[in-house]
Amino acid sequence: MKVTRMDTNLWGHESFEYVGYDKEAETFSIFLHEECCLSFTSVKEQVVFSFLLALDKESFILQKLIPFFPFEKSSTQSFHQAQ
């Protein structure tokens, strides 16, 4: 999994700082500040690109990811494993 830091000051969001994508497994993970991770499955690369380009990433999560992709909420210890 490739993990990227999303500058919270630049993008204006507060709930997360890192995201990761595993292209082969089609898993998109959002590492939240509250010590947990949302891992979405069956996410195509195009959806990840749309997320990266979205001006309001938190709304994108709520409107475009959560309703349409299976996800699991887990502890952020998986963040350290992903690096």
Backbone as CSV, one residue per row, in Angstrom:
resi,resn,N_x,N_y,N_z,CA_x,CA_y,CA_z,C_x,C_y,C_z
1,MET,0.844,-1.183,0.000,0.000,0.000,0.000,0.884,1.240,0.000
2,LYS,0.561,2.156,-0.890,1.237,3.455,-0.948,0.466,4.423,-0.059
3,VAL,1.167,5.065,0.884,0.542,6.002,1.816,1.035,7.408,1.513
4,THR,0.103,8.363,1.521,0.409,9.759,1.208,-0.105,10.658,2.321
5,ARG,0.685,11.647,2.672,0.259,12.643,3.662,-0.543,13.720,2.946
6,MET,-1.705,14.037,3.502,-2.566,15.086,2.967,-2.452,16.281,3.912
7,ASP,-1.854,17.359,3.473,-1.642,18.540,4.309,-2.988,19.115,4.758
8,THR,-3.246,19.045,6.053,-4.536,19.507,6.571,-4.714,21.013,6.405
9,ASN,-3.649,21.781,6.457,-3.752,23.232,6.266,-4.064,23.576,4.812
10,LEU,-3.418,22.895,3.900,-3.627,23.150,2.478,-5.044,22.782,2.036
11,TRP,-5.518,21.619,2.478,-6.806,21.115,2.010,-7.975,21.530,2.886
12,GLY,-7.712,22.021,4.095,-8.780,22.517,4.952,-9.652,21.452,5.598
13,HIS,-9.160,20.239,5.714,-9.923,19.200,6.406,-9.281,18.941,7.765
14,GLU,-10.038,18.367,8.679,-9.537,18.169,10.030,-9.561,16.721,10.495
15,SER,-10.252,15.847,9.815,-10.463,14.504,10.342,-9.366,13.493,10.001
16,PHE,-8.517,13.785,9.018,-7.478,12.821,8.651,-6.246,13.545,8.109
17,GLU,-5.120,12.819,8.100,-3.887,13.390,7.561,-3.232,12.481,6.525
18,TYR,-3.528,11.188,6.584,-2.914,10.231,5.662,-3.980,9.416,4.942
19,VAL,-3.694,9.075,3.690,-4.521,8.150,2.923,-3.588,7.140,2.259
20,GLY,-4.126,5.971,1.973,-3.324,4.955,1.311,-4.156,4.191,0.296
21,TYR,-3.489,3.695,-0.742,-4.189,2.923,-1.769,-3.349,1.726,-2.174
22,ASP,-3.990,0.570,-2.200,-3.376,-0.656,-2.698,-4.056,-0.962,-4.027
23,LYS,-3.345,-0.703,-5.110,-3.918,-0.828,-6.454,-4.332,-2.265,-6.767
24,GLU,-3.508,-3.228,-6.384,-3.824,-4.628,-6.678,-5.051,-5.108,-5.911
25,ALA,-5.139,-4.736,-4.642,-6.266,-5.165,-3.805,-7.474,-4.238,-3.942
26,GLU,-7.284,-3.090,-4.615,-8.328,-2.066,-4.761,-8.885,-1.647,-3.397
27,THR,-7.953,-1.400,-2.459,-8.312,-0.972,-1.109,-7.832,0.451,-0.890
28,PHE,-8.753,1.319,-0.499,-8.452,2.722,-0.225,-8.649,2.957,1.266
29,SER,-7.603,3.411,1.952,-7.654,3.601,3.399,-7.469,5.064,3.759
30,ILE,-8.256,5.508,4.712,-8.171,6.868,5.232,-7.859,6.751,6.717
31,PHE,-6.707,7.283,7.115,-6.240,7.177,8.491,-6.689,8.416,9.260
32,LEU,-7.719,8.242,10.081,-8.339,9.344,10.804,-7.512,9.746,12.023
33,HIS,-7.653,11.007,12.439,-6.948,11.508,13.621,-7.407,10.812,14.894
34,GLU,-8.607,10.291,14.894,-9.163,9.700,16.106,-8.712,8.254,16.318
35,GLU,-7.484,7.950,15.912,-6.882,6.638,16.153,-7.622,5.488,15.476
36,CYS,-8.188,5.746,14.307,-8.816,4.658,13.569,-8.617,4.853,12.074
37,CYS,-8.952,3.836,11.344,-8.756,3.836,9.896,-10.032,3.328,9.231
38,LEU,-10.439,4.000,8.161,-11.528,3.512,7.324,-10.897,2.886,6.091
39,SER,-11.142,1.600,5.878,-10.605,0.897,4.709,-11.755,0.487,3.804
40,PHE,-11.778,1.070,2.614,-12.821,0.803,1.623,-12.301,-0.224,0.627
41,THR,-13.142,-1.192,0.270,-12.731,-2.224,-0.680,-13.439,-2.030,-2.020
42,SER,-12.883,-2.646,-3.044,-13.411,-2.587,-4.418,-13.401,-1.175,-4.984
43,VAL,-12.403,-0.384,-4.601,-12.299,1.008,-5.054,-11.342,1.075,-6.244
44,LYS,-11.858,1.489,-7.367,-11.035,1.643,-8.572,-10.142,2.879,-8.446
45,GLU,-9.051,2.853,-9.166,-8.078,3.942,-9.137,-8.716,5.288,-9.508
46,GLN,-9.659,5.279,-10.429,-10.335,6.510,-10.855,-11.047,7.192,-9.685
47,VAL,-11.631,6.399,-8.787,-12.313,6.953,-7.613,-11.296,7.620,-6.689
48,VAL,-10.132,7.003,-6.535,-9.072,7.591,-5.704,-8.624,8.922,-6.305
49,PHE,-8.458,8.968,-7.618,-8.084,10.227,-8.273,-9.161,11.290,-8.050
50,SER,-10.418,10.897,-8.136,-11.511,11.845,-7.888,-11.455,12.375,-6.460
51,PHE,-11.149,11.499,-5.517,-10.999,11.928,-4.123,-9.869,12.946,-3.996
52,LEU,-8.733,12.644,-4.608,-7.575,13.536,-4.509,-7.862,14.910,-5.107
53,LEU,-8.698,14.962,-6.133,-9.035,16.228,-6.781,-10.195,16.967,-6.114
54,ALA,-10.940,16.274,-5.271,-12.113,16.884,-4.628,-11.691,18.027,-3.709
55,LEU,-12.399,19.138,-3.806,-12.104,20.282,-2.942,-12.557,20.038,-1.509
56,ASP,-13.659,19.323,-1.325,-14.158,19.003,0.011,-14.055,17.493,0.214
57,LYS,-12.922,17.064,0.728,-12.642,15.639,0.861,-13.540,14.956,1.894
58,GLU,-13.875,15.650,2.972,-14.738,15.052,3.986,-16.142,14.796,3.426
59,SER,-16.663,15.711,2.619,-17.958,15.484,1.959,-17.863,14.336,0.961
60,PHE,-16.740,14.234,0.263,-16.533,13.140,-0.687,-16.621,11.801,0.046
61,ILE,-15.983,11.722,1.209,-16.028,10.487,1.997,-17.475,10.142,2.339
62,LEU,-18.216,11.128,2.834,-19.600,10.903,3.273,-20.565,10.641,2.122
63,GLN,-20.349,11.283,0.980,-21.309,11.190,-0.123,-20.926,10.205,-1.222
64,LYS,-19.639,9.980,-1.421,-19.202,9.155,-2.558,-18.561,7.824,-2.151
65,LEU,-18.049,7.734,-0.931,-17.399,6.489,-0.511,-18.291,5.647,0.403
66,ILE,-18.682,6.207,1.544,-19.437,5.431,2.531,-20.712,4.809,1.950
67,PRO,-21.509,5.524,1.167,-22.742,4.904,0.652,-22.522,3.826,-0.420
68,PHE,-21.370,3.823,-1.071,-21.204,2.976,-2.257,-20.145,1.879,-2.161
69,PHE,-19.279,1.935,-1.167,-18.202,0.946,-1.070,-18.212,0.284,0.301
70,PRO,-18.035,-1.051,0.322,-17.919,-1.728,1.616,-16.692,-1.183,2.346
71,PHE,-16.813,-1.009,3.664,-15.663,-0.513,4.417,-15.612,-1.127,5.804
72,GLU,-14.429,-1.043,6.374,-14.178,-1.548,7.713,-13.485,-0.451,8.506
73,LYS,-13.864,-0.298,9.749,-13.231,0.676,10.637,-12.337,-0.097,11.593
74,SER,-11.058,0.277,11.659,-10.116,-0.433,12.516,-9.174,0.558,13.191
75,SER,-8.330,0.045,14.081,-7.372,0.914,14.771,-6.275,1.340,13.806
76,THR,-5.589,2.442,14.115,-4.561,2.966,13.211,-3.247,2.209,13.291
77,GLN,-3.180,1.144,14.071,-1.945,0.376,14.067,-1.656,-0.132,12.658
78,SER,-2.698,-0.306,11.849,-2.496,-0.736,10.464,-1.798,0.344,9.635
79,PHE,-1.885,1.621,10.072,-1.180,2.708,9.389,0.322,2.463,9.444
80,HIS,0.814,2.084,10.602,2.248,1.849,10.748,2.687,0.623,9.950
81,GLN,1.802,-0.351,9.802,2.113,-1.521,8.989,2.122,-1.166,7.507
82,ALA,1.313,-0.183,7.112,1.203,0.191,5.698,2.410,0.973,5.216
83,GLN,3.129,1.610,6.130,4.259,2.449,5.703,5.434,1.640,5.261
